Amino acid sequence: MVSPEIWERLDHRAGMLTRRQAWRWRATAAAGAATALLVLAGWFSGALFPRVEELGGNSSVRRSQDELGRPTGLQGTVSRYLHNQGHFPVTVTGVGVEGAGLTMTSARGEDGRALPLTIPAGQGVSLSLGVVVTDCAAAASTGSRVVLEVDRWWGRVAVRPEVRGDLYHAVDLDCR
């Protein structure tokens, strides 16, 4: 049996954190939680990464002819309506088409405006992309997606707009 005098001499807080150490752990945990919340708020607000959604679109392609009336290939337009879901405006400085068998030749906004285009927060813009069909079968069977180059306060970033449902657009083509 251990005498009461020995129990009184033992440090009852042995192995426990000191008050200073406990305060540091709490401060570190609070700073980590605050940082995580700030990153999430920045992400969902569109401040860190643009939140653009593709809501609809269509395509029209026709056979092009040279000056003598001979068919030279297929040309057309791919139109997309893009909506800014973030709380900050998005400035689009470049556009591309991601899809097999298509080469983009031009990009215009609403009313024929050239790039750069600014999409205000909570609003949308229509893009009209001129395309040349390089592989008719591939373009007809696969979809086309718009890829945007967007200016941010920290630099430029490539953005693939979110697509709702099964809105991965196939280009309407007559490959005969």
Disulfide bonds with the S-S distance in Angstrom:
Cys136-Cys175 1.92
